[in-house]
Amino acid sequence: MNPQETKQAQIAATLERAPVVPVVIIEDAAHAVPMARALVAGGTPAIEVTLRTPAALDAVRAIASEVEGAIVGVGTVLGAAQLQDAEAAGAKFAVSPGASPALLDAADASALPLLPGAATAGEAMTLLERGYRFQKFFPAAYAGGPKLLGAWASPLPGIRFCPTGGIKPETANDYLNLANVVCVGGSWLTPKDALAGGDWDRIERLAREAAALKA
């Protein structure tokens, strides 16, 4: 098995753990561990911490070292330096909103599995040529939604997607019912007010409801 196939197998195992991957924006690294424990307890162990705040990498380090059962990844990865920082922080996977040649070259040189984003059939085909059988469909709700993604299933049978962007609990199954969808990414599991208020019971309940969605 070549290095890319190994990383694709790792991504597959991560994405198949639950129907929803929580997509999290962490403002305070102190919230990371209790939040992650609540998500794991609720049945959504693969957690994407987006690199949109100064606290993100500290949050990844804390989750990686302190939360048993969590598979922590980083999102909004745009370049090689962020891949290196994520790997050093203990991340197990990385997610990007799109893909550039420089990012893909950096991913080839990294041990960290990448889930790159695609919004068009051409982008998806280009990524497949680089060995990416698992891709993020982003921004899902605005790039064509489940109708477009479903239309890709027949002409692009070698790709499975994790649609992310604008997905809500009431629309998640529209994607999860598609043959070419492995899971969805969702930010609704960790509402900003629940994080700020330390309402970990609410986050666990939302995770439990998400884990019960059809996969």
C-alpha positions in Angstrom: 0.0 0.0 0.0 1.5 3.3 -1.0 1.6 6.3 1.4 -1.5 8.0 -0.1 -3.5 4.7 0.1 -2.5 4.4 3.7 -3.7 7.9 4.4 -6.9 7.3 2.6 -7.6 4.3 4.7 -6.9 6.4 7.8 -9.4 9.0 6.6 -12.0 6.4 5.8 -11.7 4.9 9.3 -12.1 8.3 10.9 -15.1 9.5 8.8 -16.9 6.2 9.3 -16.9 6.5 13.1 -20.1 8.5 13.1 -22.6 10.2 10.7 -21.5 13.6 11.8 -18.0 15.2 12.3 -18.4 18.2 14.6 -16.8 21.3 13.1 -15.7 23.5 16.0 -14.5 27.0 16.4 -12.7 27.3 19.8 -12.3 30.8 21.3 -11.0 29.6 24.6 -8.6 26.6 24.8 -9.9 25.8 28.3 -13.1 24.7 26.8 -11.5 22.1 24.5 -11.2 19.1 26.9 -14.7 19.2 28.4 -16.2 19.9 25.0 -14.4 17.0 23.4 -15.3 14.7 26.3 -19.0 15.6 25.7 -18.7 14.9 22.0 -17.0 11.6 22.5 -19.6 10.6 25.2 -22.3 11.5 22.7 -20.9 9.2 20.0 -19.1 11.7 17.7 -15.4 11.1 18.4 -13.9 12.6 15.2 -13.7 16.3 15.9 -12.5 19.0 13.5 -11.1 22.1 15.2 -10.9 24.9 12.7 -7.8 27.0 12.5 -9.8 30.2 12.7 -8.8 31.4 16.2 -5.5 31.8 18.1 -6.7 29.1 20.6 -7.1 26.4 17.9 -3.7 24.6 18.1 -3.7 24.8 21.9 -7.1 23.2 21.8 -5.9 20.4 19.5 -2.9 19.7 21.8 -5.2 19.5 24.8 -7.7 17.2 23.2 -5.0 14.9 21.7 -3.3 14.5 25.1 -6.2 14.4 27.5 -9.4 13.1 25.8 -9.5 9.3 25.5 -11.4 8.2 22.4 -11.2 11.5 20.6 -9.9 11.7 17.0 -9.0 15.3 16.7 -8.3 17.0 13.4 -7.8 20.5 12.2 -9.9 22.4 9.6 -9.4 25.4 7.4 -5.9 24.3 6.5 -4.6 26.5 3.7 -0.9 25.7 3.5 2.2 23.6 4.4 2.9 25.5 7.6 -0.5 24.8 9.0 -0.2 21.1 8.1 3.1 21.0 10.0 1.7 22.8 13.0 -1.3 20.5 13.1 0.8 17.4 13.0 3.1 18.7 15.7 0.0 19.5 17.9 -1.2 15.9 17.7 -3.9 16.2 15.0 -4.8 12.9 13.3 -6.3 14.4 10.2 -6.6 17.7 8.4 -9.4 19.3 6.4 -9.2 22.1 3.8 -11.9 24.2 2.2 -10.4 23.6 -1.3 -7.1 22.4 -2.7 -4.2 24.2 -4.3 -1.2 22.5 -6.0 1.1 23.7 -3.2 -1.2 22.3 -0.5 -1.5 19.0 -2.2 2.3 18.8 -2.6 2.7 19.6 1.1 0.2 16.9 2.0 2.1 14.4 -0.1 5.2 15.2 2.1 3.2 15.0 5.3 2.2 12.0 7.3 -1.1 13.7 8.2 -4.1 12.5 6.1 -5.8 15.4 4.3 -9.5 15.7 3.4 -9.4 18.3 0.7 -12.4 20.3 -0.4 -14.1 20.3 -3.8 -17.1 22.3 -5.1 -17.2 21.2 -8.8 -16.9 18.0 -10.7 -13.6 19.2 -12.2 -12.1 19.9 -8.8 -13.2 16.4 -7.6 -11.7 14.8 -10.6 -8.4 16.6 -10.1 -8.3 15.4 -6.5 -9.1 11.9 -7.6 -6.1 12.0 -9.9 -4.0 12.7 -6.9 -5.4 9.7 -5.1 -8.1 11.4 -3.0 -11.0 9.0 -2.8 -12.4 10.9 0.2 -13.2 14.5 -0.3 -15.0 17.4 1.5 -17.9 18.8 -0.6 -17.9 22.5 0.4 -19.8 24.7 0.9 -22.4 22.0 0.6 -25.7 23.9 1.0 -24.5 26.7 -1.4 -22.6 24.7 -4.0 -25.6 22.7 -5.1 -26.7 20.7 -2.1 -27.7 17.1 -2.1 -29.1 17.3 -5.6 -25.8 18.1 -7.1 -23.9 15.7 -4.9 -26.3 12.9 -5.8 -25.9 13.6 -9.5 -22.1 13.0 -9.1 -22.6 9.5 -7.7 -22.8 7.8 -11.1 -20.1 9.6 -13.1 -17.7 9.8 -10.1 -18.2 6.4 -8.5 -14.7 6.4 -7.0 -15.2 9.3 -4.6 -17.0 9.5 -1.3 -17.8 12.8 0.2 -18.1 14.5 3.6 -20.4 17.5 2.7 -19.9 20.5 5.0 -21.2 24.0 5.1 -24.8 25.1 5.9 -25.9 21.7 6.9 -28.5 21.5 9.7 -29.9 18.6 11.8 -33.1 18.7 9.7 -31.2 18.5 6.3 -28.4 16.2 7.3 -30.2 13.0 6.2 -30.7 14.5 2.8 -27.0 14.0 2.4 -26.5 10.9 4.5 -29.0 9.0 2.3 -26.8 9.5 -0.7 -24.7 6.5 -1.8 -21.6 8.7 -2.2 -21.7 10.3 1.2 -19.7 8.8 4.1 -20.7 11.4 6.7 -21.4 15.2 7.1 -19.6 18.0 8.8 -21.7 20.1 11.2 -21.2 23.1 13.4 -24.5 22.8 15.2 -23.2 20.3 17.8 -21.2 23.0 19.6 -23.2 26.2 19.6 -21.3 29.3 20.6 -23.5 30.0 23.6 -23.1 26.4 24.9 -19.3 26.7 24.6 -19.2 30.0 26.3 -21.5 28.9 29.1 -19.8 25.5 29.6 -23.1 23.7 28.9 -21.4 20.3 28.2 -24.6 18.4 28.9 -26.3 20.2 26.0 -23.3 19.5 23.7 -23.4 15.8 24.7 -27.2 15.7 23.9 -26.6 17.3 20.5 -23.8 14.8 19.8 -26.0 11.9 20.8 -28.8 13.1 18.5 -26.3 13.5 15.6 -24.8 10.1 16.2 -28.3 8.6 15.8 -28.8 10.1 12.3 -28.7 7.7 9.4 -25.2 6.9 8.3 
